Amino acid sequence: MSRVALVTGGSRGIGRATAIALADDGHKVAVNYARGADAAAAVVAEIGDAGGEAIAVGADVSDPDAVDTMMETVSTELGPIEILVNNAGITRDGLLMRMSLDDFDAVLATNLRSTFICTKAVLRGMLRSKWGRIVNVSSVSGIAGNPGQANYAASKAGVIGFSKSVAKEIGSRGLTVNVVAPGFVATDMTGELSDDVLSAAVSQTLVGRVGRAEEVAAMIKFLASEEAAYITGQVFRVDGGLSL
């Protein structure tokens, strides 16, 4: 069945792969972006060329007013949102002793505050229709922590706690909320890491390599499907065995 999906941070990396995967599954997709208008347009064009339907919607998802406008645009152009993938995220790494409050707040706003705002914005419509899939993208850093990422790990751990709580609130209404926690995946974000950091990560990963965004997207696509109706409140690590 074709449904309407919104992917935040959908212009690149895991978000891009997820938008394409959901479109391949027959869904109409809204590709959210904050600054990558050209990249989002390229994703929409790729989906269109493959016979799918998608739109690009720019919005700072940590801003409630911007999110309200985005939701209205998606509902008008595609229909009510039935699948939400909260993927937008940033890093501002640094040791805690050197981390500024601005760097802490910025990461929490983009990674965690946005998850709250977007989830709350779609919830009423999902409850009315008694169907919905919410998939929130966390990280293995949110499970195990990571040196130099106190802000990022805190935001991603918050996503996990938030998701479990909301799953308990709405599980009886036909809605599911799940979390995907990627390990080291080849994206623009991990591209900023040093070779030494990546080599150390690969050495601890059982499969001996970094992951691909498409591998994370495959899990998200399943959790957004009809077949995943009996799965909620769970955290799925897509990390090649890194966190074992």
Residue pairs with C-beta under 8 A, 6 or more apart in sequence:
1 26
1 226
2 26
2 27
2 28
3 27
3 28
3 82
3 83
4 27
4 28
4 29
4 30
4 74
4 78
4 79
4 80
4 81
4 82
4 83
5 19
5 22
5 27
5 28
5 29
5 30
5 81
5 82
5 83
5 84
5 85
5 224
6 29
6 30
6 32
6 57
6 70
6 74
6 81
6 83
6 84
6 85
6 118
6 122
7 15
7 18
7 19
7 22
7 29
7 30
7 31
7 32
7 85
7 87
8 15
8 32
8 61
8 85
8 86
8 87
8 88
8 114
8 118
9 15
9 32
9 33
9 34
9 61
9 87
9 88
9 89
10 16
10 18
10 19
10 29
10 30
10 31
10 32
10 33
10 40
10 43
10 85
10 87
11 31
11 32
11 33
11 36
11 37
11 39
11 40
11 42
11 43
11 56
12 36
12 39
12 187
12 188
13 185
13 187
13 188
13 189
13 213
14 87
14 137
14 182
14 185
14 187
14 213
14 216
14 217
14 220
15 31
15 32
15 85
15 87
15 88
16 31
16 39
16 43
16 213
17 212
17 213
17 214
17 216
17 217
18 85
18 87
18 216
18 217
18 220
18 221
19 29
19 31
19 43
19 47
19 54
20 43
20 46
20 47
20 50
20 217
21 214
21 217
21 218
21 220
21 221
22 29
22 83
22 85
22 220
22 221
22 224
23 29
23 47
23 50
23 52
23 53
23 54
24 50
24 52
25 221
25 224
25 225
26 52
27 52
27 83
27 224
28 52
28 53
28 54
28 78
28 79
29 47
29 52
29 53
29 54
29 55
30 54
30 55
30 56
30 57
30 70
30 73
30 74
30 77
30 78
30 81
31 40
31 43
31 44
31 54
31 55
31 56
31 57
32 40
32 56
32 57
32 58
32 59
32 61
32 70
32 88
33 39
33 40
33 56
33 57
33 58
34 58
34 59
34 60
34 61
34 88
37 56
37 58
40 56
40 58
41 56
43 54
43 56
44 54
44 55
44 56
47 53
47 54
48 54
53 78
55 73
55 74
55 77
55 78
57 70
57 73
57 74
58 70
59 66
59 67
59 69
59 70
60 66
61 67
61 70
61 88
61 110
61 114
61 117
61 118
62 109
62 110
62 113
62 114
62 117
63 117
64 117
67 114
67 117
67 118
67 121
68 121
71 81
71 121
71 122
74 81
75 81
75 125
80 125
80 129
81 122
81 125
81 126
82 126
82 129
82 131
82 132
82 133
83 132
83 133
83 134
83 135
83 224
84 118
84 119
84 122
84 132
84 133
84 134
84 135
85 135
85 136
85 137
85 220
85 224
86 114
86 115
86 118
86 119
86 134
86 135
86 136
86 137
86 159
87 137
88 110
88 111
88 114
89 110
89 111
89 137
89 155
89 189
90 106
90 107
90 110
90 111
90 189
91 107
91 149
91 152
91 189
91 192
92 99
92 103
92 106
92 107
92 151
92 152
93 148
93 149
93 152
94 103
94 148
95 147
95 148
96 150
99 150
99 151
103 151
104 150
104 151
104 154
107 151
107 152
107 155
108 151
108 154
108 155
108 158
110 155
111 152
111 155
111 156
111 158
111 159
112 155
112 156
112 158
112 159
112 162
115 136
115 159
115 162
116 162
119 134
119 136
119 162
119 166
119 177
122 132
122 134
123 132
123 170
123 175
125 132
126 132
126 134
126 170
126 173
126 175
127 170
127 173
127 175
130 173
130 174
130 175
131 174
131 175
132 170
132 174
132 175
132 176
133 175
133 176
133 223
133 224
133 225
133 228
134 163
134 166
134 175
134 176
134 177
134 178
135 177
135 178
135 179
135 180
135 220
135 223
135 224
136 159
136 162
136 163
136 177
136 178
136 179
136 180
137 159
137 179
137 180
137 181
137 182
137 216
137 220
138 156
138 157
138 159
138 160
138 163
138 179
138 180
138 181
138 235
139 152
139 153
139 156
139 181
139 182
139 183
140 181
140 182
140 183
140 237
140 239
140 242
140 243
141 149
141 152
141 153
141 156
142 153
142 155
142 156
142 157
142 158
142 159
142 160
142 181
143 157
143 160
143 181
143 235
143 237
143 243
144 243
145 153
146 152
146 153
156 181
159 179
160 179
160 181
160 235
163 177
163 178
163 179
163 233
163 235
164 177
164 233
166 177
167 176
167 177
167 178
167 232
167 233
168 233
170 177
171 232
171 233
174 229
175 232
176 223
176 228
176 229
176 231
176 232
177 232
177 233
178 223
178 228
178 231
178 232
178 233
178 234
178 235
178 236
179 234
179 235
179 236
180 216
180 219
180 220
180 223
180 235
180 236
180 238
181 235
181 236
181 237
181 238
181 239
181 243
182 211
182 216
182 238
182 239
183 201
183 205
183 211
183 237
183 238
183 239
183 240
183 242
183 243
184 190
184 198
184 201
184 202
184 205
184 210
184 211
184 239
184 240
184 242
185 210
185 211
185 212
185 213
185 215
185 216
185 238
186 210
186 211
186 212
186 213
187 213
190 198
190 210
198 210
201 210
201 242
202 208
202 209
202 210
204 242
205 239
205 240
205 241
205 242
206 240
206 241
206 242
206 244
207 240
207 241
208 240
209 240
210 240
211 238
211 239
211 240
215 238
216 238
219 236
219 238
222 228
223 231
223 236
237 243
